[in-house]
Amino acid sequence: MLIRNTVLIAFSIVMLFSCSKQTVDNNNNGGGAPASTILNIAYGTDAQQQMDVYLPAGRSTASTRVIIMIHGGAWSQGLGTRADVGVYVDTLKKRFPDYAIFNIDYRLFSLPNKNTFPTQELDVKSAVEFIYNKRGEYLASDKFVLVGVSAGAHLSLLQAYKYLTPVKIKAVVDFFGPTDLNDLYTNPGVIPPSNITAIMNGTPTTNPTLYQQSSPINFVKSTAACPTIILQGSADPLVNAGRQSGALNDKLQIAGVPREYALYNGKGHGDDWDSATFFDAFNRIEAFLRLYNP
């Protein structure tokens, strides 16, 4: 679930960092609120509970849709932060210039047993609630889309399917996210089962309820799950295409939930995705969100 520097190379995008906490684009010829970037906004008391906010010009609570970006990194300390998906945010800003984008961090697991599950799930829930409650301040609507990468896709799916209040997610974008943690433990691929045991504070046998409650696939219902686009490499060594993404796609289809499944032949866990693959993926995302979050 680690996609750090390799994705930067694949996208070939230069990330720009600002040392200021807020920047405002005053070139707003269309009137209304100017574009604004607000960095390091706290939604909790822990240092990892922060987000960066990118607000478009001319926004309003009636029309400005929201994208919440969730990074990967095996849910673990030292393997991922919101900075790692800065290239995704940059692309989303270009593709969806009228969206407000929130790039969030969450508390990460570290040995021996700090921030075990469901810490990450609850942080995403808190971040979504924080953004929802700040709609008036940010001038954004309640049309929320979640975009997650790897472990972040797992958290996006879990939030979208499991929590219907205070806001029902309109659509979710899943970049090769785990969907069934029981299966991830039983058929781990290159992920040692001991890693899953540590994060989940037990095995599926010793802690079955947590595994069940932490698996998005268990919350797929026609009345709960939202439109979902799944982007997956067929040769992913970390998240098995058939048992994870494919199984989710099948269950969504049976439940009658709108979905799209893009399976990229021979591609792995994002590290070997070239520019053409990402370009196709974002073309699909753009068409999907135009349809399901108009």
VOLODREN-272521 format. One record per residue: residue in one letter; x, y, z of N, C-alpha, C, O in turn. Coordinates in steps of 0.05 Angstrom, whole numbers, padded with zeros to 5 digits, always signed. Each point is the difference from the previous one (the first is absolute). Example, Ala and Ser with C-alpha at 12.3 -4.5 7.8 and 13.67 -1.06 7.14 Angstrom:
% VOLODREN-272521
a+00264-00114+00156-00018+00024+00000+00018+00024+00000+00021+00000+00013
s-00028+00021-00027+00016+00024+00001-00015+00022+00014+00010+00022+00004
END
This chain:
% VOLODREN-272521
m+00016-00024+00000-00016+00024+00000+00017+00025+00000-00010+00022+00006
l+00034-00026-00012+00019+00023-00001+00003+00009-00029+00007-00016-00017
i-00011+00042+00012+00000+00010-00028+00015+00026-00001-00006+00017-00016
r+00026-00013+00033+00011+00027+00004+00013+00011-00025-00014+00012-00017
n+00040-00016+00013+00014+00014-00021-00006-00010-00028+00003+00015-00019
t-00011-00040+00017-00005-00011-00027-00023+00014-00014+00001+00004-00024
v-00022+00004+00038-00022+00014-00012+00008+00028-00009-00010+00010-00020
l+00028+00002+00035+00010+00026-00008+00014-00002-00027-00004+00018-00017
i+00019-00039+00012+00014-00004-00025-00020-00005-00022+00002+00011-00022
a-00022-00028+00028-00020-00007-00021-00015+00024-00009-00006+00002-00024
f-00002+00015+00042-00015+00024-00007+00017+00021-00013-00009+00016-00017
s+00035-00015+00024+00018+00021-00009-00011+00028+00006+00001+00018-00018
i-00010-00014+00042-00011+00025+00008+00017+00011+00023+00007-00014+00019
v+00000+00040-00021+00015+00013+00021-00018+00010+00022-00019+00015-00006
m+00024-00023+00031-00017+00009+00022+00012+00025+00011+00024+00002+00005
l-00041+00018+00000+00008+00025+00011-00010+00003+00029-00023-00005+00005
f+00041+00012+00012-00007+00003+00029+00002+00029+00008+00018+00015-00010
s-00035-00006+00027+00000+00027+00010+00005-00001+00030-00012-00016+00014
c+00028+00034-00004+00005+00001+00029-00021+00017+00014-00002-00001+00024
s-00015+00015-00040-00021+00015+00013-00024-00018+00004-00004-00019-00014
k-00013+00026+00034-00023-00016+00007-00023+00005-00019-00017-00018-00004
q+00016+00042-00008-00023+00005-00018+00010+00017-00023+00015+00020+00004
t-00024-00026-00028+00004+00016-00023-00026+00006-00013-00018-00018+00000
v+00015+00041-00012-00025+00008-00013+00006+00010-00028+00018+00016-00004
d-00033-00027-00015+00002+00009-00028-00021+00023-00004-00024-00005+00000
n+00034+00029-00003-00018+00023-00002-00008+00005-00029-00016+00018-00005
n+00026-00034-00014-00008+00003-00028-00026-00014-00005-00001-00021-00014
n-00020+00031+00025-00027-00013-00002-00018+00018-00016-00016+00015+00010
n+00019-00018-00036-00015+00017-00018-00030-00006+00000-00016+00017-00007
g+00009-00041+00017-00028-00007+00000-00015+00010+00024-00024-00004+00002
g+00038+00017+00017-00014+00010+00024-00003-00022+00020+00007-00023-00004
g-00018+00031+00027-00004-00019+00022+00026-00005+00015+00019+00015-00002
a-00019-00037+00018+00023-00006+00016+00024-00007-00017-00003-00015-00020
p+00027+00025+00027+00024-00007-00016+00010-00028+00007-00007-00011+00021
a+00023-00001-00039+00012-00026+00006+00018+00003+00024+00012+00021+00004
s-00011-00042+00012+00016+00001+00025+00011-00027+00006-00012-00021-00004
t+00037+00020+00014+00013-00024+00009+00007+00004+00030+00013+00020+00008
i-00023-00038+00008+00005+00001+00029+00013-00026+00009-00011-00021-00003
l+00035+00023+00014+00016-00023+00007-00001-00005+00030-00003+00018+00016
n+00007-00044-00010+00003-00009+00028-00023+00008+00019+00003+00010+00022
i-00027-00015-00032-00024+00004+00016-00004-00024+00018-00001-00023-00009
a-00002+00028+00035-00004-00022+00019-00030-00007+00002-00017+00018+00003
y+00011-00044-00005-00028-00009+00005-00001-00016+00026-00022-00010+00007
g+00044+00007+00007+00002-00014+00025+00023+00010+00016+00013+00019-00009
t-00007-00031+00031+00021+00010+00018+00027-00012-00005+00020+00010+00009
d-00019-00033-00024+00025-00013-00006+00014+00014-00024-00014+00010-00017
a+00040-00010+00017+00015+00014-00021-00005-00012-00027+00002+00013-00021
q-00010-00039+00020-00006-00013-00026-00028+00006-00010-00006-00006-00023
q-00011+00018+00039-00027+00005-00007-00002+00028-00013-00010+00019+00012
q+00021-00017-00036+00001+00025-00015-00008-00004-00029-00001-00023-00010
m-00004+00045-00003-00008-00001-00029+00009+00026-00013+00004+00020+00013
d-00001-00022-00039+00005+00023-00017-00026+00004-00017-00012-00019-00009
v+00005+00045+00006-00025+00007-00012+00005+00017-00025+00015+00020+00001
y-00028-00027-00023+00003+00014-00025-00028+00008-00010-00016-00017-00008
l+00010+00043+00010-00026+00010-00006-00001+00015-00027+00018+00017-00005
p-00037-00023-00012-00001+00014-00026-00012+00028+00002-00014+00006+00019
a+00019+00009-00039-00012+00027-00002-00030-00002-00006-00009-00020-00013
g-00006+00039+00022-00028+00002-00006-00017-00022+00012-00021-00007-00010
r+00031-00005+00032-00014-00023+00012-00025+00009+00016-00003+00023+00007
s-00014-00043-00002-00024+00005+00016-00009-00026+00013+00006-00021-00009
t-00022+00024+00030-00011-00023+00014-00020-00015-00017-00007-00023+00006
a-00004+00036-00027-00020-00013-00017+00013-00017-00022-00011-00020-00007
s+00034+00028-00003+00010-00012-00024+00028-00013+00002+00007-00016-00017
t+00008+00023+00036+00028-00009+00001+00002-00028+00012-00004-00004+00024
r+00011-00015-00041+00003-00028+00010+00027-00004+00013+00018+00017-00002
v-00016-00039+00016+00023-00005+00018+00014-00026-00007-00014-00021-00004
i+00040+00021+00002+00016-00025-00002+00018-00001+00025+00014+00019+00007
i-00016-00042+00006+00018-00006+00023+00020-00021-00008-00008-00022-00007
m+00033+00029+00008+00022-00018-00009+00012-00013+00024+00006+00012+00020
i-00003-00039-00022+00011-00016+00023+00024-00017-00009-00003-00016-00018
h+00026+00021+00030+00024-00013-00008+00002-00029+00009-00015-00009+00017
g+00034-00006-00029+00006-00027+00008+00024-00002+00018+00008+00019+00013
g+00004-00043-00013+00024-00005+00016-00004-00021+00021+00012+00002+00022
a-00029-00022-00027-00003-00022+00018-00010+00008+00027+00004-00014+00020
w-00018+00037-00018-00011+00010+00025+00022+00005+00022-00007+00002+00023
s+00032-00001-00031+00022-00002+00019+00019+00023+00000+00004+00013-00021
q+00007-00006+00044+00019+00021+00003+00024-00004-00018+00011-00022-00001
g-00003+00043-00012+00024-00001-00017-00005-00010-00028+00019+00000-00016
l-00043-00008+00009-00006-00011-00027-00018+00018-00017-00005-00006-00023
g-00005+00027+00034-00018+00017-00016-00010+00024+00015-00005-00001+00024
t+00003+00024-00038-00013+00024+00010-00015+00014-00023+00002-00009-00023
r-00016+00030+00029-00015+00013-00021+00018+00013-00021-00009+00004-00022
a+00034+00001+00029+00019+00011-00020+00004-00020-00023+00006+00009-00022
d-00009-00035+00027+00005-00020-00020-00021+00001-00022+00006-00010-00022
v-00029+00021+00027-00021+00001-00021-00004+00028-00010-00020+00007-00012
g+00041+00010+00016-00001+00027-00011-00003+00000-00030-00013+00018-00011
v+00024-00038-00003-00003-00001-00029-00029-00006-00008-00009+00010-00020
y-00004-00027+00036-00028-00005-00005-00016+00025+00003-00018+00007-00016
v+00023+00008+00038-00014+00025+00005+00004+00019-00023-00019+00013-00009
d+00044-00010-00001+00006+00018-00022-00017-00007-00024-00010+00017-00014
t+00009-00043+00008-00015-00009-00023-00030+00005+00004-00014+00009-00019
l+00004-00015+00043-00028+00005+00005-00008+00029-00002-00021+00007-00010
k+00039+00011+00019-00005+00029-00003-00003+00008-00029-00016+00017-00007
k+00033-00029-00010-00002+00006-00029-00025-00012-00012-00013+00013-00017
r+00006-00037+00025-00023-00014-00012-00026+00011+00010-00020+00001-00014
f+00020+00007+00039-00025+00009+00014+00005+00028+00012+00000+00002+00025
p+00003+00018-00041+00007+00027+00011-00022+00013+00017+00005+00019+00015
d-00029-00030-00017-00022+00012+00016-00005-00015+00026-00019+00006+00014
y+00035-00026-00008-00003-00015+00025+00017+00012+00022+00022+00011-00005
a-00031-00013+00030+00017+00004+00023+00014-00026+00007-00014-00021+00001
i+00040+00021+00003+00015-00024+00005+00013+00001+00028+00012+00019+00007
f-00016-00041+00007+00011-00003+00027+00018-00024+00001-00009-00023-00004
n+00035+00027+00009+00020-00021+00001+00007-00006+00029+00012+00017+00013
i-00021-00040-00003+00001-00005+00029+00022-00020+00008+00007-00018-00015
d+00004+00023+00039+00016-00020+00014-00018-00013+00022-00021+00010+00006
y+00031-00032+00005-00013-00014+00022+00021-00013+00017+00022-00004-00009
r-00030-00003+00033+00020-00013+00018+00008-00027-00011-00017-00016-00009
l+00043+00011+00010+00011-00025-00012+00010-00019+00022+00009+00008+00021
f-00012-00033-00028+00009-00021+00018+00030+00000+00003+00014+00005-00019
s-00005-00011+00043+00029-00005+00005+00003-00020+00022-00017-00003+00018
l+00039-00012-00019+00005-00021+00020+00006+00013+00027+00012+00021+00001
p-00019-00035+00021-00011-00027+00000-00030-00001-00005-00010-00019-00013
n-00005+00039+00023-00029-00002-00004-00013+00028+00001-00022+00003+00010
k+00035+00017-00021-00011+00027+00000-00017+00004-00025+00009-00006-00022
n-00033+00016+00026-00018+00007-00022-00008-00025-00016+00001+00001-00025
t-00008-00022+00039-00011-00023-00014-00028+00007-00010-00012+00020+00007
f+00002-00038-00025-00027+00004-00010-00021+00000+00023+00004-00015+00020
p-00025+00031-00022-00009+00015-00023+00008+00030+00001-00015+00017-00009
t+00038-00011+00020+00009+00028+00002-00002+00015-00026-00011+00022-00002
q+00021-00034-00019+00001+00012-00027-00029+00005-00011-00006+00021-00010
e-00010-00041+00014-00028+00002-00009-00014+00023+00014-00014+00016-00012
l+00018-00014+00038-00013+00021+00016+00011+00028-00007-00015+00020+00002
d+00040-00019-00009+00012+00026-00008-00013+00010-00026-00006+00023-00003
v+00003-00041-00016-00012+00008-00025-00029+00009+00005-00009+00020-00011
k-00005-00034+00028-00027+00008+00008+00000+00028+00012-00017+00016-00007
s+00036-00011+00025+00002+00026+00013+00006+00022-00021-00011+00022+00002
a+00029-00028-00021+00007+00020-00020-00024+00006-00018-00004+00024-00006
v-00011-00044-00002-00024+00004-00016-00020+00018+00015-00011+00018-00011
e+00007-00024+00036-00019+00015+00017+00010+00029+00003-00016+00019+00000
f+00042-00016+00004+00012+00027+00002-00006+00017-00025-00008+00023+00002
i+00014-00035-00025-00005+00014-00025-00030+00006-00004-00007+00022-00009
y-00009-00041+00016-00029+00004-00003-00010+00023+00018-00015+00017-00009
n+00025-00016+00033-00008+00021+00018+00012+00028-00007-00010+00020+00010
k+00030-00020-00027+00013+00025-00008-00009+00009-00028+00012+00018-00011
r-00033-00030+00001-00009+00006-00027-00005+00030-00004+00007+00012-00020
g-00020+00000+00040-00006+00028-00002+00025+00017+00000+00001+00020-00015
e+00018-00027+00030+00026+00015+00001+00015-00003-00026+00011+00019-00011
y-00010-00044+00000+00015-00005-00024-00015+00006-00026+00011+00000-00022
l-00037+00005+00025-00018+00004-00023+00000-00024-00018+00007+00001-00024
a-00014-00024+00035-00001-00025-00015-00027-00014+00006-00012+00005+00020
s+00004-00022-00039-00025-00014+00002+00003-00026+00016+00022-00006+00010
d-00043-00010-00008+00001-00026+00013+00003-00022-00021-00007-00023+00007
k+00016+00029-00031+00005-00020-00020+00029-00010+00002+00017+00012-00013
f-00012-00032+00030+00026-00009+00006+00008-00025-00017-00016-00018-00004
v+00041+00019-00006+00012-00023-00013+00025-00007+00015+00015+00017+00008
l-00010-00043-00004+00025-00010+00012+00018-00012-00021-00009-00015-00017
v+00034+00022+00018+00020-00011-00018+00023-00011+00017+00013+00014+00014
g-00009-00041-00015+00020-00013+00017+00019-00016-00016-00006-00011-00021
v+00031+00009+00031+00021-00015-00012+00009-00022+00019+00009+00006+00022
s-00011-00031-00030+00009-00023+00015-00014-00001+00028-00024-00003+00001
a+00039+00005+00021-00013+00000+00026-00020+00023+00002-00020-00002+00014
g+00026+00025-00027-00019+00022+00000-00025-00007-00016-00022+00010+00007
a+00024-00027-00027-00024-00009-00015-00017-00018+00018-00025+00002+00000
h+00038-00019+00016-00014-00016+00019-00016+00017+00019-00024-00005+00006
l+00037+00026+00005-00014+00018+00018-00022+00016-00013-00021+00006+00012
s+00025+00001-00038-00020+00015-00015-00025-00018-00003-00023+00009+00004
l+00027-00034-00012-00022-00018-00004-00015-00005+00026-00025-00001+00000
l+00040-00002+00021-00012-00006+00026-00018+00024+00009-00022-00004+00009
q+00033+00028-00012-00016+00024+00007-00025+00002-00017-00021+00006+00010
a+00025-00010-00036-00022+00004-00019-00023-00020+00004-00023+00007-00003
y+00030-00031+00010-00020-00021+00002-00012-00003+00028-00023-00007+00004
k+00039+00013+00016-00007-00006+00028-00015+00024+00013-00017-00005+00017
y+00024+00029-00024-00010+00023+00014-00017+00017-00019+00010+00011-00019
l-00036-00010+00025-00018+00015-00017-00008+00027+00011-00014+00015-00013
t+00023-00009+00037-00004+00026+00012+00026+00011+00011+00018-00016+00006
p-00014+00042-00004-00019+00021-00007-00003+00006-00029-00017+00016-00008
v+00033-00030-00009-00002+00004-00029+00004-00027-00014+00017-00015+00007
k-00034+00010-00027+00003-00024-00016+00019+00006-00023-00006+00018-00016
i+00027-00033+00014+00020+00005-00021-00012-00005-00027-00014-00020-00004
k+00019+00038-00015-00012-00002-00026+00014-00021-00018-00013-00013-00016
a+00039+00011+00019+00015-00019-00017+00027-00004+00013+00010+00017+00016
v+00003-00040-00022+00026-00006+00011+00018-00011-00022-00008-00016-00017
v+00033+00025+00018+00021-00008-00020+00020-00017+00015+00012+00008+00020
d-00009-00033-00029+00016-00020+00013+00024-00007-00017-00003-00015-00019
f+00026+00025+00026+00025-00008-00012+00011-00024+00016+00012+00004+00021
f-00016-00028-00032+00011-00025+00011+00000-00003+00030+00020-00005+00013
g-00044+00009-00002-00003-00002+00029-00009-00027+00010-00015-00014-00014
p+00025+00005+00037-00010-00025+00012-00030+00003+00007-00008+00021+00009
t-00007-00042-00013-00028+00001+00006-00009-00021+00021-00021+00003+00012
d+00037-00024-00008-00006-00022+00018+00024-00006+00016+00019-00014-00009
l-00018+00023+00034+00024-00003+00017+00004-00029+00009+00022-00009+00005
n-00044-00005-00003+00002-00029+00007+00016-00014-00022+00018-00016+00006
d-00026+00021-00031+00014-00013-00022+00029+00011-00002+00018-00015-00008
l-00014+00040+00014+00027+00012-00002+00019-00015+00020+00023-00004-00006
y-00034-00004+00029+00015-00015+00019+00004-00029-00010+00023-00011+00002
t-00044-00001-00011+00001-00028-00008+00017-00005-00026+00013-00020-00002
n-00015+00039-00016+00015-00002-00026+00016+00026-00003-00006+00017-00017
p+00028-00015+00032+00013+00026+00003+00018+00008-00024+00007+00024-00001
g+00000-00041-00017+00019+00008-00021+00026+00007+00013+00012-00016+00015
v-00002+00039-00022+00027+00008+00011-00003+00014+00027+00020+00008+00012
i-00045-00004-00002-00004+00013+00026+00002-00022+00021-00017-00018+00000
p+00035+00020+00019+00002-00020+00021-00025+00000+00017-00009+00022+00008
p-00003-00044-00002-00024-00001+00018+00005+00014+00027-00018+00011+00012
s+00044-00012-00004+00006+00013+00026-00005+00030-00001-00007+00012+00021
n+00010+00000-00044-00006+00029-00003-00029+00005+00005-00008+00019+00014
i-00009-00036-00026-00029+00003+00003-00008-00005+00029-00016+00015+00011
t+00028-00035+00001-00006-00007+00028+00006+00024+00018-00015+00006+00018
a+00038+00007-00022+00008+00022+00017-00019+00024-00003-00010+00011+00020
i+00003-00004-00045-00017+00023-00004-00029-00006+00010-00013+00018+00011
m+00004-00043-00015-00027-00008+00009-00001-00010+00028-00022-00008+00010
n+00044+00008+00004+00001-00008+00028-00011-00028+00003-00015-00006+00019
g+00022-00012-00038-00009-00028+00002-00004-00011-00028+00004+00013-00020
t-00013-00038+00019-00005-00014-00025-00030-00001-00005-00016+00008+00018
p+00007-00017-00041-00029-00003-00005-00013-00019+00020-00024+00001+00005
t+00040-00019+00006-00011-00019+00020-00002+00013+00028-00020-00004+00013
t+00040+00019-00005+00000+00012+00026-00015+00026+00001-00009+00008+00022
n+00006+00006-00044-00014+00026-00001-00019+00001-00024+00003+00019-00016
p-00022-00037+00013-00016-00002-00024-00018+00024-00005-00004+00008-00023
t-00007+00004+00044-00018+00023-00004+00014+00023-00012-00011+00013-00018
l+00036-00007+00027+00015+00022-00012+00006-00004-00029-00003+00018-00016
y+00011-00043+00008+00005-00006-00028-00026+00004-00016+00001+00011-00022
q-00023-00020+00032-00025+00003-00014-00008+00029-00003-00008+00009-00021
q+00011+00006+00043-00009+00028+00000+00020+00018-00015-00007+00023-00007
s+00031-00033+00001+00020+00017-00014+00002-00007-00029+00018+00010-00014
s-00036-00027+00004+00002-00009-00028-00023+00013-00016-00023-00007+00004
p+00029+00025-00023-00021+00014-00015-00019-00019-00014-00024+00006-00003
i+00034-00029-00006-00017-00018-00016-00024-00010+00016-00021-00007-00011
n+00023+00008+00038-00022-00010+00017-00022+00021+00002-00021-00006+00012
f+00025+00030-00022-00020+00021+00002-00013+00007-00026-00013+00021-00003
v+00017-00037-00017-00012+00004-00026-00030-00007+00001-00007-00024+00003
k-00010+00044-00006-00028-00004-00001-00011+00020-00020+00011+00021-00005
s-00033-00027-00007-00012+00018-00020-00007+00027+00012+00001+00020-00014
t-00008-00020+00039-00008+00025+00013+00024+00014+00014-00004+00023+00009
a+00027-00035-00009+00023+00012+00015+00023+00007-00019+00008+00024+00000
a+00002-00043-00014+00024+00005-00017-00007+00021-00022-00022+00001-00010
c+00042+00016+00004-00004+00021-00020+00014-00007-00026+00016-00019+00000
p-00021+00033-00021+00014-00005-00025+00031-00002+00004+00011+00018+00013
t+00001-00038-00024+00028-00006+00006+00015-00006-00026-00009-00016-00017
i+00032+00029+00014+00018-00007-00022+00025-00012+00011+00013+00011+00018
i-00006-00035-00028+00023-00016+00010+00021+00000-00021-00005-00007-00023
l+00030+00013+00031+00023+00001-00018+00021-00018+00011+00010+00004+00022
q-00004-00026-00037+00016-00022+00012+00019-00011-00021-00007-00003-00024
g+00031-00004+00033+00019-00015-00017-00004-00030+00002-00004-00010+00022
s+00004-00004-00044-00005-00029+00001+00022-00016+00014-00004-00022+00010
a+00029+00034-00010+00022-00014+00012+00009+00013+00027+00023-00002+00008
d-00042+00015+00005+00006+00013+00026+00008-00022+00021-00015-00018+00005
p+00040+00021+00006+00009-00020+00019-00010+00005+00029+00004-00017+00017
l-00015+00040-00013-00009+00007+00027-00030-00003+00004-00010-00011+00020
v-00005+00021-00039-00029-00002+00000-00009-00017-00023+00001+00008-00023
n-00010-00033+00028-00006-00019-00021-00024+00011-00016-00021+00006+00011
a+00024-00005-00037-00020+00011-00018-00027-00015+00003-00021+00012+00002
g+00023-00039-00003-00025-00016+00000-00013-00001+00027-00025+00004+00002
r+00040-00009+00019-00012-00004+00026-00007+00026+00015-00016+00000+00018
q+00028+00022-00027-00006+00025+00013-00017+00018-00018-00024+00003+00005
s+00036+00009-00025-00015+00018-00018-00021-00014-00016-00023+00010-00002
g+00029-00033-00009-00019-00015-00015-00024-00009+00016-00023+00001-00009
a+00029-00010+00034-00022-00009+00018-00018+00023+00007-00024-00003+00001
l+00036+00027+00003-00017+00023+00006-00017+00007-00025-00024+00006+00003
n+00036-00006-00026-00015+00006-00024-00024-00019-00004-00022+00009-00007
d+00027-00034+00012-00021-00020-00003-00023+00005+00020-00024-00001-00007
k+00031+00008+00031-00020+00005+00021-00016+00025-00006-00024+00001+00004
l+00038+00020-00014-00014+00024-00008-00020-00005-00022-00022+00010-00001
q+00031-00027-00018-00018-00007-00023-00025-00014+00010-00022+00006-00009
i+00026-00026+00026-00023-00015+00011-00019+00019+00015-00025-00004-00001
a+00036+00023+00015-00017+00019+00016-00012+00022-00017-00017+00015+00009
g+00025-00014-00034-00011+00021-00018+00011+00027+00005-00013+00020-00006
v+00037-00018+00017+00013+00025+00005+00016+00008-00025+00016-00016-00011
p-00019+00041+00001+00015+00009-00023+00030-00003+00005+00010+00008+00021
r+00004-00020-00040+00029-00004+00004+00014-00003-00027-00012-00006-00020
e+00038+00011+00021+00017-00005-00023+00026-00013+00010+00011+00008+00021
y-00002-00028-00035+00024-00014+00008+00020+00001-00023-00004-00013-00021
a+00026+00027+00025+00021+00002-00020+00023-00018+00010+00014+00007+00019
l-00009-00029-00033+00021-00018+00007+00023+00003-00021-00004-00006-00023
y+00027+00015+00032+00022+00006-00017+00019-00025-00002+00013-00007+00020
n-00013-00005-00043+00014-00025-00004+00030+00002+00005+00013+00017-00012
g-00003-00034+00029+00029-00001+00006+00010+00021+00019+00024+00000+00007
k-00041+00018+00001+00009+00022+00018-00002-00008+00029-00016-00017+00008
g+00035+00028+00008+00001-00006+00029-00014+00020+00017-00022+00009-00006
h+00035-00003+00029-00013+00016+00020+00007+00030-00002+00009+00013+00019
g-00012-00002-00043+00005+00028-00005+00029+00006-00007+00005+00020-00014
d+00014-00036+00024+00028+00006-00004+00009-00002-00029+00018+00014-00008
d-00032-00031-00007+00008-00003-00028-00021+00011-00019+00000-00006-00024
w-00019+00022+00034-00019+00013-00017+00013+00023-00015+00011+00018+00012
d-00012-00019-00039+00013+00021-00015-00020+00023-00005-00023-00001+00009
s+00032+00022-00023-00016+00023-00004-00026-00006-00015-00021+00011+00006
a+00023-00029-00025-00023-00008-00016-00022-00013+00017-00024+00005-00003
t+00033-00022+00022-00019-00013+00018-00013+00020+00018-00025-00001+00003
f+00040+00019+00009-00012+00020+00017-00019+00018-00016-00021+00009+00010
f+00029-00002-00034-00016+00017-00017-00027-00013-00005-00021+00013+00001
d+00021-00039-00008-00025-00014-00004-00016-00001+00026-00024+00004-00001
a+00037-00009+00023-00014-00002+00026-00014+00027+00006-00023+00000+00008
f+00036+00022-00012-00012+00026+00006-00021+00008-00020-00019+00014+00006
n+00022-00023-00031-00022+00004-00019-00025-00015+00009-00022+00011-00002
r+00025-00035+00012-00022-00015+00010-00013+00013+00024-00024+00001+00003
i+00041+00008+00016-00009+00013+00024-00017+00025-00008-00021+00005+00011
e+00032+00011-00029-00014+00024-00008-00028-00006-00011-00019+00013+00007
a+00018-00032-00025-00026-00008-00012-00019-00011+00021-00024+00006+00000
f+00035-00021+00019-00016-00013+00021-00012+00021+00018-00024-00001+00007
l+00040+00020+00002-00010+00021+00018-00018+00019-00013-00019+00011+00012
r+00023-00005-00038-00019+00017-00014-00027-00013-00001-00021+00014-00001
l+00020-00040+00000-00025-00015-00002-00014-00003+00028-00024+00004+00002
y+00040-00010+00018-00011-00007+00026+00002+00022+00021-00012-00003+00022
n+00026+00025-00027+00000+00022+00018-00002+00026-00016+00017+00017+00001
p-00040-00015-00016-00002+00023-00019-00005+00026+00014-00002+00021-00013
END
